[in-house]
Amino acid sequence: MSRNSLGTDVLPGEEIEVTANRTAERPNNGECDRSAHQELSLPSETTEFSLKDTFSGRDPDRGMAATDVPFRWGTLGWGYLHVANEHGWDNDRDRSDTEAALFDLAPEPDDPGSHRFYFFYLGPNRIPCTRRVVARFNALDGEPAKRGIITSFAHPGWYRKSDFP
């Protein structure tokens, strides 16, 4: 038995090294995507700004204050229709990962008014995975409300977009 750097007794061969460094960027081949892609369109009597769901999260534009984040029906370019059609959506798994990401204490700025949030987890076969959520907290000129969640998807590796300029 030996002592590690923290003074803990460790049996030889049982000590593991843990780092907080990001993993290498890897192509997204579906390892972390857990939901089937869907082919949805906007239901009748629904507009792109109709509310599909609401998440709890933090608003970087208001000092990381707790807030409700809308998940609107959107279009094929943003919102629920975009996420379900392009990335897949499962109400239980994707919802919990998305909400966890919206509590990221260090979101990155994205397009003006938008922010990227991240949640890091171990996926299938202990593959490092990242949930990336982009959300907008203000309304664009001519829009009736803030968009809220623009996209939410998982990719392999533990890294933020800013890690790769």
Buried (B, 14 or more C-beta within 10 A) or exposed (E): EEEEEEEEEEEEEEEEEEEEEBBEEBEBEEBBBBBEBEEBEBEEEEEBBBEBBEBEBBBBEEEBEEBEBBBBBBEEEBBBBBBBBBBBBBEEEBBEBBBBBBBBEEBBEBEEBBBBBBBBBEBEEEBBBBBBBBBBBEEEEEEEEBBBBBBBBBBBBBBBBEEEE
